[in-house]
Amino acid sequence: MSGQPRVLKVIRLHLANKATYIYVPSVVVLATFFLSVTLYGVLILGLEDEAPSQLYGLGGFQFIPFYYGVTVGIQAMMYTYPFAMAMSLTRREYINGTTALAAVFASSLATLFSLGRAFEELTGGFGIGFHYFGLMNWFSGFAWWEQWLFLTGLCLMLFMGGFCCTTVFKRGGALRLVIELTGWTMALVAFVALVTWREWWPAVGEWVMTLTPATAGAGMLVAAGLLSLGSYWSIRKAVP
């Protein structure tokens, strides 16, 4: 292990906890899939002859595996940071390795959903008109890579958001984290107030409608990069 790139050492350090990155996400995907199938079956039985020929995953359960990225980001910092410092890894190396791992985790989950979407389209919704990996038909009019980019950006942004919050907690404790989150919330409220006062909501709505999965995904990738930079700024004085 001594001859490995130091960033790779960080990745291997994280992956020592396989449950967080492999087993639990797999269980979450399977659980939400079967829950959606169950609700789909109940709905079909209730509608009987009036049931539509195509239904898409119900309740937004498909996004839960990507929301899990927040938990992964939190655990990544809490579990491995002290060991990384004990291995004489620099904070920059630790951030770079963690960001690389987050990118691999997010893209792998998005790839799973892209493959699942292709299988659904090939089999007509598993032969029963049910769609889970197509994400409620939101991306049916777009190429598979646009869905992949959107989901990768979403998961990576959530991962780095959880990780960034934990670096703030490590540096200044719960009080500092609450103060900073409150500050960001107040900034968001001020922005909403400004848009409402200036009557910009129609323009905002038009801009949102012009977004595609690819452009939205690219925006979330940029946000993830900013969160990674914020994590480095916070972790410089964080104690193991």
Backbone as CSV, one residue per row, in Angstrom:
resi,resn,N_x,N_y,N_z,CA_x,CA_y,CA_z,C_x,C_y,C_z
1,MET,0.820,-1.212,0.000,0.000,0.000,0.000,0.856,1.265,0.000
2,SER,2.150,1.124,0.372,3.032,2.280,0.469,3.322,2.893,-0.890
3,GLY,3.270,2.094,-1.969,3.572,2.623,-3.288,2.362,3.168,-4.018
4,GLN,1.203,3.148,-3.405,-0.005,3.626,-4.051,-0.063,5.141,-4.013
5,PRO,-0.753,5.755,-4.987,-1.022,7.194,-4.883,-1.779,7.474,-3.596
6,ARG,-1.481,8.596,-2.984,-2.042,8.889,-1.670,-3.552,9.104,-1.740
7,VAL,-4.039,9.620,-2.870,-5.485,9.767,-3.024,-6.159,8.393,-3.022
8,LEU,-5.503,7.408,-3.650,-6.047,6.052,-3.671,-6.077,5.465,-2.266
9,LYS,-5.121,5.840,-1.436,-5.129,5.378,-0.048,-6.377,5.875,0.678
10,VAL,-6.766,7.117,0.383,-7.968,7.671,0.997,-9.191,6.872,0.562
11,ILE,-9.258,6.547,-0.727,-10.392,5.786,-1.250,-10.457,4.414,-0.593
12,ARG,-9.324,3.751,-0.479,-9.299,2.428,0.151,-9.666,2.520,1.631
13,LEU,-9.291,3.606,2.270,-9.654,3.804,3.665,-11.169,3.886,3.813
14,HIS,-11.802,4.623,2.938,-13.260,4.722,2.966,-13.907,3.358,2.689
15,LEU,-13.399,2.659,1.693,-14.027,1.410,1.266,-13.793,0.254,2.239
16,ALA,-13.038,0.500,3.292,-12.934,-0.525,4.334,-14.299,-0.766,4.971
17,ASN,-15.152,0.261,4.919,-16.526,0.138,5.412,-17.438,-0.141,4.209
18,LYS,-17.476,-1.372,3.768,-18.226,-1.729,2.555,-19.736,-1.584,2.740
19,ALA,-20.208,-1.697,3.968,-21.655,-1.595,4.186,-22.188,-0.241,3.743
20,THR,-21.462,0.818,4.040,-21.935,2.166,3.714,-22.025,2.392,2.216
21,TYR,-21.072,1.852,1.469,-20.971,2.166,0.038,-21.546,1.091,-0.879
22,ILE,-21.752,-0.117,-0.361,-22.213,-1.204,-1.227,-23.488,-1.843,-0.695
23,TYR,-23.419,-2.376,0.514,-24.524,-3.195,1.019,-25.776,-2.370,1.312
24,VAL,-25.623,-1.302,2.077,-26.797,-0.499,2.430,-27.444,0.141,1.200
25,PRO,-26.678,0.758,0.273,-27.326,1.290,-0.934,-28.069,0.222,-1.729
26,SER,-27.494,-0.991,-1.792,-28.170,-2.075,-2.505,-29.498,-2.423,-1.848
27,VAL,-29.495,-2.468,-0.511,-30.731,-2.766,0.212,-31.756,-1.654,0.000
28,VAL,-31.296,-0.416,0.005,-32.216,0.715,-0.193,-32.855,0.656,-1.579
29,VAL,-32.058,0.372,-2.607,-32.600,0.273,-3.964,-33.624,-0.858,-4.048
30,LEU,-33.278,-2.023,-3.516,-34.190,-3.159,-3.569,-35.465,-2.883,-2.774
31,ALA,-35.322,-2.266,-1.596,-36.490,-1.989,-0.764,-37.437,-1.011,-1.442
32,THR,-36.890,0.073,-1.997,-37.750,1.054,-2.662,-38.355,0.480,-3.936
33,PHE,-37.616,-0.403,-4.623,-38.151,-1.037,-5.831,-39.354,-1.914,-5.491
34,PHE,-39.181,-2.780,-4.512,-40.275,-3.686,-4.163,-41.444,-2.945,-3.510
35,LEU,-41.156,-1.865,-2.793,-42.239,-1.055,-2.249,-43.045,-0.410,-3.373
36,SER,-42.355,0.089,-4.391,-43.046,0.680,-5.534,-43.868,-0.368,-6.282
37,VAL,-43.300,-1.566,-6.445,-44.033,-2.642,-7.128,-45.290,-2.999,-6.346
38,THR,-45.150,-3.059,-5.010,-46.304,-3.404,-4.175,-47.411,-2.364,-4.308
39,LEU,-47.049,-1.095,-4.224,-48.046,-0.034,-4.376,-48.660,-0.046,-5.768
40,TYR,-47.836,-0.353,-6.751,-48.336,-0.459,-8.130,-49.382,-1.565,-8.227
41,GLY,-49.083,-2.718,-7.618,-50.034,-3.824,-7.650,-51.331,-3.485,-6.946
42,VAL,-51.237,-2.811,-5.786,-52.439,-2.407,-5.057,-53.276,-1.450,-5.894
43,LEU,-52.617,-0.512,-6.560,-53.337,0.454,-7.386,-54.015,-0.224,-8.562
44,ILE,-53.320,-1.144,-9.200,-53.906,-1.859,-10.335,-55.128,-2.665,-9.889
45,LEU,-55.020,-3.320,-8.740,-56.163,-4.086,-8.231,-57.347,-3.181,-7.917
46,GLY,-57.026,-1.978,-7.427,-58.101,-1.053,-7.092,-58.785,-0.480,-8.313
47,LEU,-57.988,-0.207,-9.355,-58.549,0.386,-10.564,-59.210,-0.645,-11.469
48,GLU,-58.717,-1.874,-11.380,-59.206,-2.985,-12.191,-59.163,-2.620,-13.680
49,ASP,-60.314,-2.614,-14.356,-60.323,-2.404,-15.811,-60.006,-0.976,-16.217
50,GLU,-60.032,-0.041,-15.277,-59.765,1.357,-15.598,-58.291,1.710,-15.458
51,ALA,-57.460,0.750,-15.139,-56.034,1.017,-14.926,-55.369,1.426,-16.233
52,PRO,-54.486,2.447,-16.206,-53.766,2.835,-17.411,-52.768,1.765,-17.820
53,SER,-52.378,1.802,-19.096,-51.465,0.778,-19.608,-50.042,0.973,-19.115
54,GLN,-49.681,2.208,-18.729,-48.331,2.490,-18.259,-48.405,3.332,-16.980
55,LEU,-47.727,2.899,-15.951,-47.599,3.686,-14.734,-46.124,3.746,-14.367
56,TYR,-45.753,4.833,-13.746,-44.351,5.001,-13.369,-44.226,4.987,-11.854
57,GLY,-42.995,4.730,-11.406,-42.748,4.549,-9.978,-43.512,5.530,-9.112
58,LEU,-44.060,5.061,-8.031,-44.996,5.839,-7.240,-44.327,6.490,-6.043
59,GLY,-44.748,7.718,-5.738,-44.329,8.361,-4.509,-42.908,8.906,-4.502
60,GLY,-42.185,8.842,-5.593,-40.822,9.336,-5.610,-39.850,8.467,-4.848
61,PHE,-40.196,7.200,-4.613,-39.303,6.310,-3.869,-37.961,6.128,-4.567
62,GLN,-37.958,6.311,-5.903,-36.724,6.075,-6.649,-35.613,7.042,-6.250
63,PHE,-35.983,8.199,-5.712,-34.967,9.180,-5.350,-34.340,8.907,-3.978
64,ILE,-34.957,8.029,-3.203,-34.444,7.758,-1.861,-32.994,7.259,-1.889
65,PRO,-32.598,6.348,-2.813,-31.187,5.934,-2.841,-30.230,7.091,-3.074
66,PHE,-30.674,8.115,-3.797,-29.799,9.265,-4.045,-29.770,10.197,-2.838
67,TYR,-30.911,10.312,-2.134,-30.916,11.090,-0.902,-30.011,10.443,0.145
68,TYR,-29.845,9.131,0.053,-28.955,8.423,0.972,-27.526,8.959,0.860
69,GLY,-27.223,9.616,-0.250,-25.897,10.193,-0.416,-25.529,11.150,0.698
70,VAL,-26.520,11.839,1.276,-26.247,12.735,2.403,-25.682,11.938,3.579
71,THR,-26.317,10.813,3.868,-25.854,9.959,4.965,-24.447,9.427,4.706
72,VAL,-24.186,9.037,3.462,-22.856,8.534,3.121,-21.813,9.623,3.338
73,GLY,-22.137,10.851,2.931,-21.191,11.953,3.114,-20.896,12.223,4.573
74,ILE,-21.914,12.153,5.408,-21.725,12.362,6.849,-20.849,11.265,7.441
75,GLN,-21.145,10.019,7.099,-20.382,8.902,7.639,-18.942,8.909,7.135
76,ALA,-18.739,9.375,5.895,-17.385,9.398,5.332,-16.448,10.219,6.199
77,MET,-16.927,11.359,6.661,-16.103,12.230,7.496,-15.960,11.696,8.906
78,MET,-17.051,11.274,9.493,-17.037,10.863,10.892,-16.199,9.611,11.120
79,TYR,-16.227,8.687,10.168,-15.586,7.392,10.367,-14.101,7.370,9.976
80,THR,-13.710,8.154,8.986,-12.372,7.964,8.411,-11.396,9.112,8.662
81,TYR,-11.879,10.291,9.013,-10.978,11.436,9.154,-9.875,11.196,10.185
82,PRO,-10.180,10.688,11.375,-9.096,10.456,12.339,-8.051,9.472,11.824
83,PHE,-8.498,8.422,11.124,-7.546,7.435,10.596,-6.686,8.042,9.487
84,ALA,-7.289,8.906,8.672,-6.522,9.551,7.604,-5.410,10.407,8.184
85,MET,-5.711,11.141,9.267,-4.683,11.963,9.895,-3.604,11.089,10.546
86,ALA,-4.019,9.929,11.082,-3.053,9.013,11.685,-2.134,8.411,10.638
87,MET,-2.591,8.336,9.386,-1.779,7.802,8.291,-0.910,8.879,7.648
88,SER,-0.878,10.064,8.269,-0.071,11.199,7.784,-0.518,11.684,6.408
89,LEU,-1.788,11.498,6.086,-2.341,12.058,4.859,-2.673,13.530,5.103
90,THR,-2.433,14.357,4.112,-2.758,15.765,4.273,-4.264,15.974,4.122
91,ARG,-4.715,17.105,4.608,-6.141,17.407,4.494,-6.563,17.562,3.026
92,ARG,-5.711,18.126,2.221,-6.025,18.267,0.794,-6.139,16.901,0.136
93,GLU,-5.229,15.996,0.459,-5.307,14.638,-0.089,-6.581,13.936,0.364
94,TYR,-6.946,14.186,1.611,-8.155,13.558,2.136,-9.393,14.085,1.408
95,ILE,-9.466,15.383,1.185,-10.604,15.975,0.464,-10.640,15.474,-0.977
96,ASN,-9.482,15.462,-1.633,-9.436,15.005,-3.033,-9.860,13.540,-3.147
97,GLY,-9.364,12.707,-2.242,-9.729,11.292,-2.279,-11.202,11.077,-1.986
98,THR,-11.729,11.817,-1.023,-13.147,11.687,-0.685,-14.026,12.161,-1.833
99,THR,-13.639,13.260,-2.481,-14.412,13.766,-3.623,-14.384,12.772,-4.769
100,ALA,-13.219,12.160,-4.995,-13.120,11.143,-6.056,-14.009,9.950,-5.740
101,LEU,-13.994,9.510,-4.485,-14.855,8.394,-4.089,-16.328,8.763,-4.253
102,ALA,-16.695,9.992,-3.879,-18.082,10.441,-4.024,-18.501,10.407,-5.488
103,ALA,-17.590,10.812,-6.385,-17.898,10.793,-7.810,-18.115,9.370,-8.308
104,VAL,-17.291,8.437,-7.841,-17.447,7.030,-8.231,-18.759,6.475,-7.696
105,PHE,-19.067,6.781,-6.438,-20.315,6.296,-5.827,-21.527,6.834,-6.573
106,ALA,-21.537,8.140,-6.847,-22.682,8.764,-7.513,-22.854,8.247,-8.934
107,SER,-21.753,8.162,-9.682,-21.847,7.707,-11.073,-22.231,6.233,-11.151
108,SER,-21.797,5.435,-10.182,-22.157,4.015,-10.179,-23.649,3.839,-9.930
109,LEU,-24.196,4.595,-8.997,-25.631,4.514,-8.722,-26.435,5.002,-9.924
110,ALA,-25.970,6.083,-10.556,-26.658,6.588,-11.742,-26.579,5.589,-12.890
111,THR,-25.447,4.894,-13.015,-25.301,3.873,-14.054,-26.267,2.724,-13.828
112,LEU,-26.444,2.316,-12.574,-27.399,1.264,-12.251,-28.798,1.644,-12.715
113,PHE,-29.195,2.891,-12.476,-30.520,3.336,-12.889,-30.619,3.458,-14.407
114,SER,-29.539,3.815,-15.069,-29.552,3.891,-16.525,-29.721,2.502,-17.142
115,LEU,-29.010,1.517,-16.591,-29.155,0.141,-17.076,-30.568,-0.381,-16.788
116,GLY,-31.079,-0.057,-15.598,-32.437,-0.465,-15.266,-33.461,0.161,-16.192
117,ARG,-33.249,1.411,-16.551,-34.160,2.083,-17.483,-34.146,1.398,-18.839
118,ALA,-32.957,1.038,-19.314,-32.851,0.351,-20.606,-33.583,-0.993,-20.565
119,PHE,-33.461,-1.703,-19.442,-34.149,-2.995,-19.311,-35.659,-2.804,-19.288
120,GLU,-36.110,-1.770,-18.598,-37.543,-1.492,-18.562,-38.098,-1.196,-19.955
121,GLU,-37.368,-0.401,-20.711,-37.818,-0.071,-22.057,-37.817,-1.296,-22.955
122,LEU,-36.845,-2.179,-22.740,-36.745,-3.380,-23.562,-37.864,-4.364,-23.254
123,THR,-38.266,-4.432,-21.987,-39.267,-5.424,-21.570,-40.666,-4.843,-21.412
124,GLY,-40.845,-3.570,-21.783,-42.163,-2.971,-21.625,-42.573,-2.819,-20.177
125,GLY,-41.634,-2.392,-19.369,-41.937,-2.216,-17.945,-42.047,-3.524,-17.207
126,PHE,-41.014,-4.388,-17.364,-40.967,-5.705,-16.729,-42.156,-6.584,-17.141
127,GLY,-42.700,-6.290,-18.296,-43.812,-7.083,-18.808,-45.159,-6.750,-18.201
128,ILE,-45.195,-5.818,-17.273,-46.459,-5.465,-16.614,-46.741,-3.970,-16.696
129,GLY,-45.969,-3.259,-17.506,-46.194,-1.825,-17.657,-45.735,-0.995,-16.481
130,PHE,-44.837,-1.534,-15.657,-44.355,-0.812,-14.482,-42.964,-0.258,-14.757
131,HIS,-42.740,0.975,-14.310,-41.438,1.621,-14.505,-40.960,2.189,-13.171
132,TYR,-39.760,1.820,-12.816,-39.125,2.322,-11.595,-37.869,3.126,-11.923
133,PHE,-36.990,2.552,-12.716,-35.726,3.204,-13.041,-35.901,4.358,-14.017
134,GLY,-37.056,4.442,-14.672,-37.342,5.578,-15.550,-37.711,6.834,-14.798
135,LEU,-37.811,6.742,-13.468,-38.017,7.899,-12.600,-39.260,8.699,-12.971
136,MET,-40.404,8.032,-12.865,-41.701,8.693,-13.001,-41.882,9.342,-14.377
137,ASN,-41.202,8.810,-15.387,-41.349,9.288,-16.758,-40.780,10.691,-16.960
138,TRP,-40.059,11.223,-15.986,-39.525,12.569,-16.113,-38.456,12.674,-17.192
139,PHE,-37.761,11.568,-17.472,-36.653,11.621,-18.412,-36.928,10.836,-19.697
140,SER,-38.177,10.412,-19.892,-38.481,9.564,-21.051,-38.229,10.279,-22.375
141,GLY,-38.340,11.605,-22.383,-38.110,12.344,-23.623,-36.668,12.731,-23.847
142,PHE,-35.780,12.279,-22.980,-34.372,12.652,-23.078,-33.508,11.397,-23.187
143,ALA,-32.312,11.590,-23.704,-31.385,10.473,-23.861,-30.957,9.932,-22.499
144,TRP,-30.513,8.667,-22.513,-30.145,8.017,-21.253,-29.034,8.764,-20.539
145,TRP,-28.097,9.374,-21.294,-26.959,10.023,-20.666,-27.379,11.288,-19.914
146,GLU,-28.495,11.901,-20.329,-28.967,13.078,-19.610,-29.521,12.683,-18.246
147,GLN,-30.249,11.571,-18.198,-30.699,11.058,-16.905,-29.491,10.693,-16.054
148,TRP,-28.483,10.059,-16.652,-27.283,9.668,-15.916,-26.580,10.891,-15.345
149,LEU,-26.456,11.954,-16.138,-25.782,13.165,-15.670,-26.566,13.826,-14.547
150,PHE,-27.884,13.861,-14.681,-28.719,14.460,-13.642,-28.580,13.704,-12.326
151,LEU,-28.691,12.384,-12.379,-28.628,11.589,-11.155,-27.237,11.607,-10.530
152,THR,-26.209,11.607,-11.378,-24.845,11.713,-10.855,-24.649,13.035,-10.132
153,GLY,-25.098,14.124,-10.769,-24.974,15.439,-10.140,-25.763,15.536,-8.849
154,LEU,-26.975,14.967,-8.835,-27.812,15.006,-7.630,-27.150,14.263,-6.475
155,CYS,-26.715,13.035,-6.731,-26.119,12.236,-5.674,-24.801,12.837,-5.189
156,LEU,-23.983,13.318,-6.125,-22.693,13.901,-5.747,-22.895,15.166,-4.927
157,MET,-23.853,15.992,-5.313,-24.124,17.223,-4.563,-24.602,16.906,-3.148
158,LEU,-25.488,15.917,-3.019,-25.985,15.547,-1.693,-24.873,14.939,-0.834
159,PHE,-24.042,14.097,-1.445,-22.906,13.501,-0.739,-21.999,14.597,-0.192
160,MET,-21.597,15.517,-1.062,-20.678,16.568,-0.640,-21.354,17.539,0.314
161,GLY,-22.679,17.689,0.220,-23.388,18.528,1.180,-23.310,17.947,2.582
162,GLY,-23.567,16.629,2.697,-23.447,15.981,4.001,-22.023,16.022,4.526
163,PHE,-21.060,15.808,3.625,-19.652,15.824,4.020,-19.233,17.217,4.478
164,CYS,-19.667,18.247,3.751,-19.300,19.621,4.088,-19.866,20.015,5.451
165,CYS,-21.126,19.650,5.708,-21.731,19.964,7.007,-20.964,19.297,8.141
166,THR,-20.482,18.081,7.894,-19.757,17.369,8.943,-18.387,17.984,9.185
167,THR,-17.748,18.520,8.142,-16.466,19.202,8.357,-16.666,20.453,9.202
168,VAL,-17.777,21.156,8.994,-18.085,22.331,9.818,-18.301,21.899,11.272
169,PHE,-19.014,20.798,11.458,-19.246,20.272,12.809,-17.930,19.880,13.475
170,LYS,-17.050,19.237,12.715,-15.757,18.815,13.266,-14.912,20.020,13.671
171,ARG,-15.062,21.096,12.935,-14.225,22.259,13.207,-14.742,23.088,14.381
172,GLY,-16.064,23.310,14.416,-16.586,24.225,15.426,-17.704,23.687,16.283
173,GLY,-18.035,22.416,16.132,-19.083,21.837,16.944,-20.480,22.142,16.423
174,ALA,-21.468,21.710,17.196,-22.861,21.858,16.771,-23.276,23.316,16.664
175,LEU,-22.762,24.179,17.546,-23.140,25.591,17.523,-22.738,26.245,16.211
176,ARG,-21.511,26.008,15.780,-21.053,26.601,14.525,-21.870,26.079,13.348
177,LEU,-22.187,24.786,13.351,-22.971,24.208,12.265,-24.357,24.837,12.218
178,VAL,-24.989,24.979,13.373,-26.321,25.574,13.410,-26.282,27.026,12.936
179,ILE,-25.268,27.766,13.368,-25.149,29.175,12.965,-24.987,29.289,11.453
180,GLU,-24.119,28.454,10.883,-23.886,28.538,9.450,-25.117,28.096,8.659
181,LEU,-25.776,27.036,9.089,-26.993,26.597,8.396,-28.092,27.648,8.506
182,THR,-28.173,28.284,9.664,-29.153,29.358,9.836,-28.843,30.529,8.911
183,GLY,-27.562,30.853,8.787,-27.162,31.940,7.897,-27.521,31.663,6.447
184,TRP,-27.258,30.429,5.994,-27.612,30.066,4.619,-29.121,30.063,4.418
185,THR,-29.859,29.624,5.440,-31.316,29.633,5.344,-31.845,31.059,5.252
186,MET,-31.295,31.948,6.041,-31.712,33.351,5.991,-31.380,33.978,4.645
187,ALA,-30.234,33.601,4.082,-29.875,34.109,2.750,-30.874,33.636,1.704
188,LEU,-31.310,32.375,1.816,-32.299,31.840,0.894,-33.632,32.565,1.043
189,VAL,-34.043,32.805,2.295,-35.291,33.528,2.537,-35.200,34.940,1.970
190,ALA,-34.048,35.583,2.136,-33.862,36.928,1.592,-33.956,36.921,0.072
191,PHE,-33.411,35.885,-0.558,-33.495,35.777,-2.013,-34.950,35.620,-2.453
192,VAL,-35.697,34.762,-1.758,-37.114,34.571,-2.085,-37.879,35.873,-1.908
193,ALA,-37.566,36.600,-0.839,-38.228,37.882,-0.602,-37.907,38.881,-1.717
194,LEU,-36.668,38.900,-2.159,-36.270,39.802,-3.231,-36.994,39.478,-4.533
195,VAL,-37.037,38.187,-4.872,-37.722,37.771,-6.096,-39.204,38.124,-6.035
196,THR,-39.802,37.921,-4.850,-41.219,38.250,-4.686,-41.452,39.756,-4.786
197,TRP,-40.585,40.527,-4.156,-40.721,41.989,-4.182,-40.564,42.556,-5.587
198,ARG,-39.608,42.026,-6.334,-39.357,42.513,-7.681,-40.258,41.847,-8.730
199,GLU,-41.099,40.911,-8.265,-42.022,40.200,-9.156,-41.271,39.495,-10.286
200,TRP,-40.225,38.754,-9.879,-39.404,38.028,-10.852,-39.831,36.570,-11.008
201,TRP,-40.868,36.135,-10.278,-41.233,34.729,-10.324,-41.580,34.231,-11.725
202,PRO,-42.290,35.011,-12.564,-42.528,34.520,-13.937,-41.233,34.256,-14.697
203,ALA,-40.248,35.130,-14.533,-38.964,34.928,-15.202,-38.243,33.710,-14.644
204,VAL,-38.323,33.541,-13.323,-37.705,32.369,-12.712,-38.368,31.096,-13.221
205,GLY,-39.695,31.121,-13.305,-40.422,29.959,-13.817,-40.047,29.640,-15.251
206,GLU,-39.912,30.671,-16.078,-39.505,30.440,-17.471,-38.112,29.848,-17.545
207,TRP,-37.214,30.326,-16.685,-35.850,29.790,-16.688,-35.844,28.321,-16.263
208,VAL,-36.628,27.991,-15.236,-36.702,26.603,-14.779,-37.224,25.699,-15.893
209,MET,-38.220,26.171,-16.634,-38.805,25.367,-17.696,-37.825,25.116,-18.833
210,THR,-36.811,25.980,-18.969,-35.819,25.778,-20.033,-34.736,24.775,-19.645
211,LEU,-34.695,24.410,-18.359,-33.670,23.472,-17.918,-33.943,22.079,-18.474
212,THR,-32.890,21.397,-18.833,-32.958,19.993,-19.229,-32.249,19.171,-18.157
213,PRO,-32.428,17.854,-18.146,-31.688,17.045,-17.169,-30.180,17.272,-17.252
214,ALA,-29.679,17.492,-18.467,-28.236,17.690,-18.629,-27.781,19.008,-18.005
215,THR,-28.511,20.100,-18.274,-28.108,21.391,-17.713,-28.297,21.422,-16.208
216,ALA,-29.381,20.811,-15.727,-29.581,20.752,-14.277,-28.497,19.904,-13.621
217,GLY,-28.148,18.776,-14.252,-27.089,17.934,-13.720,-25.754,18.643,-13.696
218,ALA,-25.456,19.397,-14.756,-24.196,20.146,-14.795,-24.163,21.183,-13.682
219,GLY,-25.300,21.836,-13.436,-25.358,22.814,-12.354,-25.103,22.179,-11.001
220,MET,-25.655,20.979,-10.801,-25.439,20.291,-9.516,-23.997,19.812,-9.376
221,LEU,-23.350,19.479,-10.482,-21.931,19.121,-10.422,-21.091,20.316,-10.002
222,VAL,-21.443,21.496,-10.503,-20.743,22.714,-10.090,-20.959,22.959,-8.599
223,ALA,-22.208,22.774,-8.143,-22.500,22.944,-6.713,-21.701,21.959,-5.873
224,ALA,-21.569,20.713,-6.360,-20.777,19.716,-5.634,-19.318,20.136,-5.546
225,GLY,-18.798,20.709,-6.626,-17.418,21.200,-6.604,-17.229,22.319,-5.590
226,LEU,-18.204,23.217,-5.498,-18.122,24.307,-4.519,-18.193,23.767,-3.095
227,LEU,-19.015,22.742,-2.893,-19.100,22.121,-1.567,-17.787,21.428,-1.201
228,SER,-17.131,20.853,-2.206,-15.832,20.238,-1.960,-14.804,21.288,-1.533
229,LEU,-14.826,22.438,-2.203,-13.931,23.532,-1.811,-14.267,24.039,-0.408
230,GLY,-15.570,24.135,-0.126,-15.977,24.552,1.212,-15.527,23.569,2.276
231,SER,-15.551,22.288,1.932,-15.096,21.268,2.877,-13.619,21.446,3.194
232,TYR,-12.827,21.737,2.166,-11.392,21.938,2.392,-11.152,23.163,3.267
233,TRP,-11.934,24.222,3.041,-11.776,25.420,3.850,-12.110,25.132,5.321
234,SER,-13.150,24.320,5.543,-13.564,24.021,6.915,-12.625,23.046,7.610
235,ILE,-12.068,22.111,6.844,-11.305,21.022,7.468,-9.882,21.428,7.816
236,ARG,-9.453,22.589,7.336,-8.055,22.980,7.580,-7.730,23.078,9.063
237,LYS,-8.736,23.454,9.875,-8.476,23.580,11.317,-9.293,22.594,12.124
238,ALA,-9.845,21.593,11.440,-10.633,20.589,12.158,-9.702,19.597,12.837
239,VAL,-10.010,19.237,14.060,-9.199,18.268,14.785,-9.719,16.862,14.496
240,PRO,-8.851,15.845,14.468,-9.299,14.457,14.201,-10.283,13.974,15.270
